[in-house]
Amino acid sequence: MERHRLHVIYEGHVQGVGFRYTARKVAAGFEVVGIVRNLDDGRVELVAEGERVELEDFQSAIRDAGLAGFIRRENTAWSMAENSFRGFEIVR
């Protein structure tokens, strides 16, 4: 199977609500690797790699984990995996 990279910028009330920790916890249930971090402008960036269907399910699971109400917009981009991650972690 071909591996892809999912890059999402979340906008809304996404900092200070446990967003990064929830994303990391949700990631443990999927075959994905990557990072999640706060951006200086109040948004949250998520970059993950894996099979596309797994990434799509992961992105949905983040919303379903109680975060949907905090997200105003998700700017999503897809590309080919760069294989630059090991595990899924919060970057500060």
C-alpha positions as a Python dict, from the first residue, in 0.01 Angstrom:
ca = {
    (1, 'M'): (0, 0, 0),
    (2, 'E'): (109, 352, -76),
    (3, 'R'): (185, 581, 216),
    (4, 'H'): (61, 939, 223),
    (5, 'R'): (115, 1254, 427),
    (6, 'L'): (-177, 1440, 580),
    (7, 'H'): (-113, 1802, 676),
    (8, 'V'): (-393, 1978, 866),
    (9, 'I'): (-410, 2327, 1011),
    (10, 'Y'): (-691, 2351, 1266),
    (11, 'E'): (-848, 2689, 1335),
    (12, 'G'): (-1089, 2784, 1610),
    (13, 'H'): (-1060, 2750, 1987),
    (14, 'V'): (-799, 2474, 1950),
    (15, 'Q'): (-529, 2578, 2198),
    (16, 'G'): (-566, 2531, 2572),
    (17, 'V'): (-835, 2262, 2537),
    (18, 'G'): (-617, 1948, 2535),
    (19, 'F'): (-617, 1929, 2156),
    (20, 'R'): (-258, 1806, 2116),
    (21, 'Y'): (-288, 1550, 2394),
    (22, 'T'): (-615, 1418, 2256),
    (23, 'A'): (-467, 1392, 1906),
    (24, 'R'): (-172, 1196, 2041),
    (25, 'K'): (-402, 963, 2235),
    (26, 'V'): (-622, 907, 1929),
    (27, 'A'): (-313, 839, 1714),
    (28, 'A'): (-228, 541, 1934),
    (29, 'G'): (-530, 361, 1790),
    (30, 'F'): (-416, 400, 1430),
    (31, 'E'): (-122, 296, 1214),
    (32, 'V'): (2, 654, 1178),
    (33, 'V'): (315, 848, 1267),
    (34, 'G'): (366, 1221, 1286),
    (35, 'I'): (347, 1532, 1499),
    (36, 'V'): (101, 1782, 1640),
    (37, 'R'): (195, 2130, 1761),
    (38, 'N'): (59, 2468, 1858),
    (39, 'L'): (135, 2754, 1623),
    (40, 'D'): (210, 3104, 1750),
    (41, 'D'): (-106, 3245, 1587),
    (42, 'G'): (-344, 3022, 1787),
    (43, 'R'): (-387, 2746, 1531),
    (44, 'V'): (-278, 2382, 1567),
    (45, 'E'): (-76, 2197, 1303),
    (46, 'L'): (-95, 1822, 1254),
    (47, 'V'): (127, 1626, 1015),
    (48, 'A'): (76, 1251, 992),
    (49, 'E'): (184, 972, 761),
    (50, 'G'): (32, 633, 685),
    (51, 'E'): (-208, 469, 444),
    (52, 'R'): (-466, 715, 317),
    (53, 'V'): (-771, 537, 457),
    (54, 'E'): (-602, 513, 797),
    (55, 'L'): (-523, 886, 789),
    (56, 'E'): (-880, 973, 688),
    (57, 'D'): (-1015, 763, 975),
    (58, 'F'): (-763, 922, 1213),
    (59, 'Q'): (-871, 1271, 1108),
    (60, 'S'): (-1236, 1180, 1168),
    (61, 'A'): (-1154, 1022, 1504),
    (62, 'I'): (-990, 1345, 1621),
    (63, 'R'): (-1319, 1527, 1564),
    (64, 'D'): (-1516, 1243, 1722),
    (65, 'A'): (-1293, 1248, 2035),
    (66, 'G'): (-1472, 1560, 2156),
    (67, 'L'): (-1274, 1817, 1961),
    (68, 'A'): (-1525, 1895, 1683),
    (69, 'G'): (-1685, 2175, 1886),
    (70, 'F'): (-1353, 2357, 1912),
    (71, 'I'): (-1268, 2338, 1541),
    (72, 'R'): (-1394, 2618, 1318),
    (73, 'R'): (-1196, 2519, 1008),
    (74, 'E'): (-964, 2240, 894),
    (75, 'N'): (-727, 2324, 612),
    (76, 'T'): (-619, 1985, 478),
    (77, 'A'): (-345, 1904, 226),
    (78, 'W'): (-229, 1566, 98),
    (79, 'S'): (108, 1461, -40),
    (80, 'M'): (329, 1155, -62),
    (81, 'A'): (485, 1035, 263),
    (82, 'E'): (838, 1154, 332),
    (83, 'N'): (902, 884, 597),
    (84, 'S'): (1046, 1142, 836),
    (85, 'F'): (861, 1041, 1156),
    (86, 'R'): (894, 768, 1415),
    (87, 'G'): (589, 741, 1635),
    (88, 'F'): (342, 1021, 1698),
    (89, 'E'): (444, 1303, 1925),
    (90, 'I'): (364, 1650, 2048),
    (91, 'V'): (619, 1909, 1937),
    (92, 'R'): (654, 2225, 2137),
}
